Amino acid sequence: MLKYQLISEYIKKQILNGNLSPKEKLPSLREISEKFECSIGTALTAYNELEKEHIVFSKTKSGYYIVDNTMSRKNDIENTLIDFSSGVPDMDSLPYKDFQHCLNNAIQIYKETLFSYCDPKGLNSLIKVLENQLKEYQIFTKAENIIITTGSQQALNLLSIMPFPNGNENVLIEQPTYFGIIKSLKLNNIPAIGIERGLNGIDLNELEKLFKYSNIKFFYTIPRFHNPTGNSYSKSEREAIVKMAEKYNVYIVEDDIMADLDTDKKYDPMYAYDISSKVIYLKSYSKILMPGLRIAALVMPKILINTFLDYKKWSDMNSPILSQGALEIYLKSGMFDKHRKNISKLYIDRMSCLKNTISSFKHAKIKWNVPKSGYFACIYVDNKLKYDKIISTLSSQNIQLLDTRTCLLREYKTDNYFRISISKTNEEKIKKGIPIVLDTIYKYLTDDNESFDIYPQI
């Protein structure tokens, strides 16, 4: 990308992020030339290009300003953004009208309950619906073991701070893993221990040593379509982990956040193998419905329920009643099953496109994992590289990547992982963006003189 194009993309990004407002004056040509270490002529070329796109306008002897119709400009810029960083659903895929209907009905049905507290455990009628629905995920439990939480993050936070019957204090987490659990443990001063989980899974021997000797309260794991590697545990791995938990009196928090996007009916969660009440199953609706719904379901062993509810009650009294009522209606109506089928196909198609695109590239130091579904795939680089430079260079080209180092504990920090999310990126953008990502990664490999062989796989 030429320097004037970098300047142009930078200005667009500032508008998109809200750092530049309608009618606001742009930095002077001299300021831009100093920032980008280029000539004033190059800066002028960039501003002229923006003017041609009707994003900025010039005033004689005054400078350049943002056009007033910024919202339409912002939409144009968003249309060119390739977002591989997001962990939320594609807004175009959300069932707004159907769910609005359910919200309106919930207001009528629960209008008296809305103005008072409900059971911290959750709306009883929703729990009964969930008891039946969870069977589709091979979760056979009783209503008394189901608790509604205000999103999965609340569940993780409360589980982290509450005492467990085994008396242990450390929480074991995969490395890398979901950033939210790392942040929760850190803010609550809960000691965290890591175990590496790469593109090929986990070392079960290492896991057994940690279960045996490391005072583990619970092991937080994402067995299916792992965030951020996209990896899923095999049946033998899931069974082995559950048996270890029983043997060493360690609890497992199974975050099955991508369950709705899996079409493999033979994939049983860890909970299905648990005969000693050591698995806590966490089911969220944020990856398939609105993230703002803030409803998750927790299936807990009986011995933990009273303690958890005590912590939950004095955290928020009860989870949003209107959201619970609307979800109940949505599930009972059959709308959820229809939506789940449609959105599952959407992400399967996107993952297939990603796999076909990335398979056309080959480099000895660059490896990747693309699952059949879910949100997340992963590129792993077995080499030193300039990570910050890669992220910033892609950003200047309107391609967003998560800094995957946030998914690691300090002692596990590495520059090797790049999470690729397809949740908000369609197939056209995948085909356009992935070659740029791979080319940029290769460009900033250090101490590497190999050629980058790009060719279709036969």
C-alpha positions as CSV (number, residue, x, y, z in Angstrom):
1,M,0.0,0.0,0.0
2,L,1.4,3.4,-1.0
3,K,2.0,6.1,1.7
4,Y,-0.9,8.3,0.6
5,Q,-3.2,5.3,0.8
6,L,-2.1,4.6,4.4
7,I,-2.9,8.2,5.3
8,S,-6.3,7.9,3.7
9,E,-7.1,4.7,5.6
10,Y,-5.9,6.3,8.8
11,I,-8.4,9.2,8.4
12,K,-11.2,6.8,7.6
13,K,-10.4,4.8,10.7
14,Q,-10.4,8.0,12.9
15,I,-13.9,8.8,11.5
16,L,-15.1,5.2,12.1
17,N,-13.9,5.3,15.7
18,G,-15.5,8.6,16.4
19,N,-12.2,10.4,16.9
20,L,-13.1,12.8,14.0
21,S,-16.6,14.5,14.0
22,P,-18.7,16.2,11.3
23,K,-17.3,19.6,10.2
24,E,-14.1,19.0,12.4
25,K,-10.9,20.3,10.9
26,L,-8.3,17.7,9.9
27,P,-4.7,17.8,10.9
28,S,-2.7,20.2,8.7
29,L,-0.7,18.8,5.8
30,R,2.5,19.5,7.7
31,E,1.3,17.6,10.8
32,I,0.3,14.6,8.6
33,S,3.6,14.6,6.7
34,E,5.5,14.6,10.0
35,K,3.3,11.8,11.4
36,F,3.8,9.6,8.4
37,E,7.3,10.7,7.6
38,C,6.4,11.7,4.1
39,S,6.3,14.8,1.9
40,I,3.6,17.5,2.1
41,G,2.8,16.5,-1.5
42,T,2.0,12.9,-0.4
43,A,-0.2,14.2,2.4
44,L,-2.0,16.5,-0.1
45,T,-2.6,13.5,-2.5
46,A,-4.2,11.6,0.4
47,Y,-6.5,14.5,1.2
48,N,-7.4,15.0,-2.4
49,E,-8.4,11.3,-2.6
50,L,-10.6,11.7,0.5
51,E,-12.2,14.8,-1.1
52,K,-13.0,12.8,-4.3
53,E,-14.8,10.3,-2.1
54,H,-16.8,13.1,-0.5
55,I,-15.4,12.3,2.9
56,V,-13.7,15.6,3.4
57,F,-13.9,19.1,1.9
58,S,-11.5,22.0,1.6
59,K,-11.8,25.6,2.6
60,T,-9.5,28.1,0.9
61,K,-6.7,29.2,3.2
62,S,-8.3,27.3,6.1
63,G,-7.7,23.6,5.5
64,Y,-9.6,20.3,5.2
65,Y,-12.8,19.4,7.1
66,I,-14.9,16.3,7.7
67,V,-18.1,16.3,5.5
68,D,-21.3,16.8,7.5
69,N,-23.0,13.6,6.3
70,T,-20.6,11.6,8.4
71,M,-23.1,8.8,9.1
72,S,-23.3,7.9,5.4
73,R,-19.5,8.2,5.2
74,K,-19.2,6.0,8.3
75,N,-21.4,3.4,6.7
76,D,-19.2,3.5,3.6
77,I,-16.1,3.0,5.7
78,E,-17.7,0.2,7.7
79,N,-18.6,-1.6,4.4
80,T,-14.9,-1.6,3.6
81,L,-13.8,-2.8,7.1
82,I,-12.7,-6.4,7.3
83,D,-13.3,-7.4,10.9
84,F,-11.5,-10.6,12.0
85,S,-11.4,-9.5,15.6
86,S,-15.1,-9.5,16.7
87,G,-16.5,-12.1,19.1
88,V,-20.2,-11.1,18.7
89,P,-22.8,-12.2,16.1
90,D,-23.2,-10.6,12.7
91,M,-25.9,-8.0,13.3
92,D,-27.5,-8.7,10.0
93,S,-28.1,-12.3,11.1
94,L,-30.0,-11.5,14.4
95,P,-33.7,-12.2,14.6
96,Y,-34.8,-8.7,15.6
97,K,-38.4,-8.8,14.5
98,D,-39.1,-12.3,15.9
99,F,-37.5,-11.5,19.2
100,Q,-39.3,-8.1,19.4
101,H,-42.6,-10.1,19.1
102,C,-41.4,-12.3,22.0
103,L,-40.5,-9.2,24.1
104,N,-43.9,-7.7,23.6
105,N,-45.6,-10.9,24.6
106,A,-43.3,-11.2,27.6
107,I,-44.3,-7.7,28.8
108,Q,-48.0,-8.8,28.7
109,I,-47.4,-12.2,30.4
110,Y,-45.0,-11.0,33.1
111,K,-46.1,-7.4,33.6
112,E,-46.7,-8.0,37.3
113,T,-43.4,-9.8,37.8
114,L,-41.4,-7.1,36.0
115,F,-41.9,-4.7,38.9
116,S,-40.8,-7.0,41.6
117,Y,-37.9,-9.4,42.4
118,C,-38.0,-13.0,41.2
119,D,-36.1,-16.1,42.5
120,P,-32.3,-15.6,42.1
121,K,-32.3,-19.0,40.5
122,G,-34.3,-17.7,37.6
123,L,-37.8,-17.6,36.1
124,N,-39.3,-21.0,36.9
125,S,-41.2,-21.3,33.6
126,L,-38.0,-20.7,31.6
127,I,-36.0,-23.2,33.7
128,K,-38.6,-25.9,32.8
129,V,-38.3,-25.0,29.1
130,L,-34.5,-25.2,29.4
131,E,-34.6,-28.6,31.1
132,N,-36.2,-29.9,28.0
133,Q,-34.1,-28.0,25.5
134,L,-30.8,-28.9,27.1
135,K,-31.5,-32.6,26.2
136,E,-30.7,-31.6,22.5
137,Y,-27.1,-31.0,23.7
138,Q,-27.0,-34.3,25.6
139,I,-27.5,-32.5,28.9
140,F,-29.9,-34.6,30.9
141,T,-30.6,-32.8,34.1
142,K,-33.4,-31.8,36.5
143,A,-34.8,-28.3,36.7
144,E,-33.5,-28.0,40.3
145,N,-29.9,-28.1,38.9
146,I,-30.4,-25.2,36.4
147,I,-29.6,-21.6,37.3
148,I,-30.1,-18.6,35.1
149,T,-27.3,-16.1,35.2
150,T,-26.8,-12.6,33.8
151,G,-24.7,-13.8,30.9
152,S,-21.9,-16.3,31.1
153,Q,-19.4,-13.7,32.4
154,Q,-21.4,-13.4,35.7
155,A,-21.4,-17.2,36.1
156,L,-17.6,-17.3,35.6
157,N,-17.1,-14.4,38.0
158,L,-19.2,-16.0,40.8
159,L,-17.7,-19.4,40.3
160,S,-14.2,-17.9,40.6
161,I,-14.8,-16.2,43.9
162,M,-17.0,-18.7,45.7
163,P,-15.5,-21.6,47.8
164,F,-15.7,-25.1,46.5
165,P,-16.2,-28.3,48.5
166,N,-12.7,-29.6,47.6
167,G,-11.2,-26.7,49.6
168,N,-8.8,-25.9,46.8
169,E,-7.9,-22.3,45.7
170,N,-6.3,-22.3,42.3
171,V,-8.1,-22.1,39.0
172,L,-6.6,-23.9,36.0
173,I,-7.1,-22.3,32.6
174,E,-6.1,-23.3,29.1
175,Q,-3.4,-21.2,27.4
176,P,-4.5,-19.3,25.4
177,T,-8.2,-19.0,26.5
178,Y,-11.1,-16.6,26.6
179,F,-9.9,-13.2,27.8
180,G,-12.9,-12.7,30.2
181,I,-11.9,-15.5,32.5
182,I,-8.3,-14.2,32.7
183,K,-9.6,-10.7,33.6
184,S,-12.1,-12.0,36.1
185,L,-9.5,-14.0,38.0
186,K,-7.1,-11.1,38.0
187,L,-9.6,-8.5,39.3
188,N,-10.7,-10.9,42.0
189,N,-7.2,-11.9,43.0
190,I,-7.8,-15.5,42.3
191,P,-4.6,-17.5,41.7
192,A,-4.6,-18.8,38.1
193,I,-2.5,-21.6,36.7
194,G,-2.1,-22.3,33.0
195,I,-1.8,-25.3,30.8
196,E,-0.9,-25.0,27.1
197,R,-3.5,-25.8,24.6
198,G,-2.2,-25.6,21.0
199,L,-3.7,-26.4,17.6
200,N,-3.4,-30.1,18.4
201,G,-5.0,-30.0,21.8
202,I,-3.6,-30.5,25.3
203,D,-1.0,-32.7,27.0
204,L,-3.1,-35.1,29.2
205,N,0.0,-36.2,31.2
206,E,0.7,-32.5,32.1
207,L,-3.0,-32.0,33.0
208,E,-2.9,-35.0,35.3
209,K,0.1,-33.7,37.1
210,L,-1.6,-30.3,37.7
211,F,-4.8,-32.0,38.9
212,K,-2.8,-34.1,41.3
213,Y,-0.3,-31.6,42.7
214,S,-1.5,-28.0,42.1
215,N,-4.4,-27.5,44.5
216,I,-6.9,-27.0,41.6
217,K,-10.4,-25.7,42.6
218,F,-11.7,-26.0,39.0
219,F,-10.5,-26.4,35.5
220,Y,-12.1,-23.9,33.1
221,T,-12.2,-25.3,29.6
222,I,-13.9,-24.6,26.2
223,P,-13.9,-28.2,24.7
224,R,-15.8,-27.3,21.5
225,F,-14.6,-24.7,19.0
226,H,-12.1,-23.3,21.5
227,N,-11.6,-19.6,21.8
228,P,-9.1,-18.6,20.3
229,T,-7.6,-21.7,18.6
230,G,-10.9,-23.2,17.1
231,N,-9.7,-26.6,18.3
232,S,-12.2,-29.2,19.8
233,Y,-11.3,-32.0,22.1
234,S,-11.7,-35.5,20.8
235,K,-14.1,-38.0,22.5
236,S,-11.2,-39.8,24.2
237,E,-9.8,-36.5,25.5
238,R,-13.1,-35.4,26.9
239,E,-13.6,-38.8,28.6
240,A,-10.0,-38.8,30.0
241,I,-10.4,-35.3,31.5
242,V,-13.6,-36.1,33.2
243,K,-12.1,-39.3,34.7
244,M,-9.1,-37.3,36.0
245,A,-11.5,-34.8,37.6
246,E,-13.2,-37.6,39.5
247,K,-9.9,-39.2,40.5
248,Y,-8.3,-36.0,41.9
249,N,-11.5,-34.3,43.2
250,V,-11.2,-31.4,40.7
251,Y,-14.3,-29.6,39.3
252,I,-14.6,-28.8,35.6
253,V,-16.3,-25.6,34.3
254,E,-17.3,-26.6,30.8
255,D,-18.0,-23.4,28.7
256,D,-20.0,-24.8,25.7
257,I,-20.6,-21.4,24.2
258,M,-20.5,-22.6,20.6
259,A,-22.9,-25.6,21.1
260,D,-25.6,-24.1,18.9
261,L,-23.3,-23.8,15.9
262,D,-22.3,-27.4,15.8
263,T,-24.2,-29.8,13.5
264,D,-22.3,-32.9,14.7
265,K,-25.0,-34.7,16.7
266,K,-22.5,-37.2,17.9
267,Y,-20.4,-34.6,19.8
268,D,-21.3,-35.1,23.5
269,P,-20.2,-32.5,26.0
270,M,-18.0,-33.4,29.0
271,Y,-21.1,-33.3,31.1
272,A,-22.5,-36.4,29.3
273,Y,-19.5,-38.4,30.6
274,D,-19.7,-37.2,34.2
275,I,-20.8,-39.8,36.7
276,S,-19.3,-38.1,39.8
277,S,-21.0,-34.7,39.7
278,K,-17.8,-32.8,38.9
279,V,-18.8,-31.0,35.7
280,I,-20.5,-27.6,35.7
281,Y,-22.0,-26.9,32.4
282,L,-22.3,-23.4,31.0
283,K,-24.6,-22.5,28.1
284,S,-24.8,-19.0,26.8
285,Y,-27.2,-17.5,24.2
286,S,-25.0,-14.5,23.3
287,K,-23.2,-16.2,20.3
288,I,-26.5,-17.0,18.5
289,L,-28.9,-14.4,19.8
290,M,-28.4,-10.8,20.9
291,P,-25.3,-10.3,23.1
292,G,-27.3,-7.7,25.1
293,L,-29.8,-10.4,26.1
294,R,-27.5,-11.2,29.0
295,I,-28.9,-14.7,29.7
296,A,-27.0,-17.9,30.3
297,A,-27.9,-21.2,31.8
298,L,-25.7,-23.0,34.4
299,V,-26.1,-26.7,35.2
300,M,-24.6,-27.4,38.6
301,P,-24.0,-30.3,40.9
302,K,-26.4,-30.2,43.8
303,I,-23.6,-29.7,46.4
304,L,-22.7,-26.3,44.8
305,I,-26.1,-24.8,44.3
306,N,-26.8,-23.1,47.6
307,T,-23.4,-21.5,47.8
308,F,-23.6,-20.2,44.3
309,L,-27.1,-18.8,44.8
310,D,-26.0,-17.0,47.9
311,Y,-23.3,-15.3,46.0
312,K,-25.6,-14.5,43.1
313,K,-28.4,-13.1,45.2
314,W,-26.1,-10.5,46.7
315,S,-24.6,-9.8,43.3
316,D,-27.7,-8.7,41.3
317,M,-30.7,-10.2,43.2
318,N,-32.0,-11.7,39.9
319,S,-31.2,-11.8,36.2
320,P,-33.3,-9.6,33.9
321,I,-36.9,-10.9,34.1
322,L,-38.0,-9.4,30.7
323,S,-35.1,-11.1,28.9
324,Q,-35.9,-14.4,30.6
325,G,-39.5,-14.2,29.6
326,A,-38.8,-13.3,26.0
327,L,-36.3,-16.2,25.7
328,E,-38.8,-18.6,27.1
329,I,-41.4,-17.6,24.5
330,Y,-38.7,-17.7,21.8
331,L,-37.7,-21.2,22.7
332,K,-41.2,-22.5,23.0
333,S,-42.4,-21.0,19.8
334,G,-39.9,-23.0,17.6
335,M,-38.4,-19.7,16.4
336,F,-35.1,-20.6,18.1
337,D,-34.7,-23.9,16.3
338,K,-35.3,-22.2,12.9
339,H,-32.8,-19.4,13.7
340,R,-30.2,-21.9,15.0
341,K,-30.4,-23.9,11.7
342,N,-30.0,-20.7,9.6
343,I,-27.1,-19.2,11.5
344,S,-25.3,-22.5,11.8
345,K,-25.3,-22.8,8.1
346,L,-24.1,-19.2,7.8
347,Y,-21.0,-19.9,9.9
348,I,-20.3,-23.3,8.4
349,D,-20.3,-21.7,4.9
350,R,-17.9,-19.0,6.1
351,M,-15.6,-21.5,7.8
352,S,-15.5,-23.5,4.6
353,C,-14.6,-20.4,2.6
354,L,-11.9,-19.5,5.1
355,K,-10.5,-23.0,4.9
356,N,-10.5,-23.0,1.1
357,T,-8.8,-19.5,1.0
358,I,-6.1,-20.3,3.6
359,S,-5.4,-23.7,2.1
360,S,-4.1,-22.0,-1.0
361,F,-1.1,-20.6,1.0
362,K,1.9,-22.6,2.2
363,H,4.8,-21.6,4.4
364,A,6.9,-23.9,6.6
365,K,6.6,-21.6,9.6
366,I,2.9,-20.7,9.3
367,K,0.3,-23.2,10.5
368,W,-3.4,-22.9,10.9
369,N,-6.5,-24.5,12.3
370,V,-9.9,-24.0,10.7
371,P,-12.8,-25.9,12.3
372,K,-16.0,-26.9,10.6
373,S,-18.1,-24.2,12.4
374,G,-18.0,-21.8,15.3
375,Y,-16.6,-18.3,15.3
376,F,-12.9,-18.8,15.6
377,A,-10.0,-20.2,13.5
378,C,-6.3,-19.7,14.3
379,I,-3.1,-19.0,12.6
380,Y,0.0,-20.1,14.5
381,V,3.5,-18.8,13.5
382,D,6.4,-21.0,14.6
383,N,8.9,-18.1,14.4
384,K,9.8,-14.8,15.9
385,L,7.9,-11.9,14.4
386,K,7.0,-8.3,14.8
387,Y,3.6,-8.7,16.3
388,D,2.7,-5.1,17.0
389,K,3.8,-4.1,13.5
390,I,1.6,-6.8,12.0
391,I,-1.5,-5.6,13.9
392,S,-0.9,-1.9,13.2
393,T,-0.1,-2.5,9.5
394,L,-3.3,-4.5,9.0
395,S,-5.3,-1.9,10.9
396,S,-4.0,0.8,8.5
397,Q,-5.4,-1.3,5.7
398,N,-8.8,-1.5,7.4
399,I,-8.3,-5.1,8.6
400,Q,-8.9,-5.7,12.3
401,L,-7.3,-8.5,14.3
402,L,-7.6,-9.2,18.0
403,D,-4.3,-8.9,19.9
404,T,-4.4,-12.6,20.9
405,R,-1.7,-11.9,23.6
406,T,-4.6,-10.8,25.8
407,C,-5.8,-14.4,25.9
408,L,-2.7,-15.5,27.8
409,L,-1.4,-15.3,31.3
410,R,1.7,-13.2,31.7
411,E,4.0,-16.2,32.1
412,Y,2.6,-17.7,28.9
413,K,2.8,-14.5,26.8
414,T,3.8,-15.3,23.2
415,D,3.5,-13.6,19.8
416,N,2.7,-16.8,17.9
417,Y,-1.1,-16.8,17.9
418,F,-3.5,-14.9,15.6
419,R,-7.2,-15.5,16.2
420,I,-9.3,-15.2,13.0
421,S,-13.0,-14.6,13.8
422,I,-15.6,-14.9,10.9
423,S,-18.6,-13.9,13.0
424,K,-18.9,-10.5,11.3
425,T,-17.0,-11.1,8.1
426,N,-18.7,-12.4,5.0
427,E,-17.2,-14.7,2.4
428,E,-16.2,-11.9,0.0
429,K,-14.2,-10.2,2.7
430,I,-12.6,-13.5,3.8
431,K,-11.3,-14.0,0.3
432,K,-10.0,-10.5,0.2
433,G,-8.6,-10.2,3.7
434,I,-6.9,-13.5,4.4
435,P,-4.3,-13.2,1.7
436,I,-3.4,-9.7,3.1
437,V,-3.2,-11.1,6.6
438,L,-0.9,-13.9,5.6
439,D,1.3,-11.7,3.4
440,T,1.7,-9.2,6.3
441,I,2.6,-11.9,8.7
442,Y,5.2,-13.2,6.4
443,K,6.6,-9.7,5.8
444,Y,7.3,-9.2,9.5
445,L,8.8,-12.6,10.2
446,T,12.2,-12.0,11.7
447,D,15.4,-13.9,10.9
448,D,13.7,-15.7,8.1
449,N,15.0,-15.8,4.6
450,E,12.7,-18.5,3.2
451,S,10.6,-17.7,0.2
452,F,6.8,-17.5,0.7
453,D,5.5,-20.2,-1.6
454,I,1.9,-19.5,-2.5
455,Y,0.2,-22.1,-4.6
456,P,-3.1,-23.9,-4.7
457,Q,-3.2,-27.2,-2.8
458,I,-3.7,-30.2,-5.2
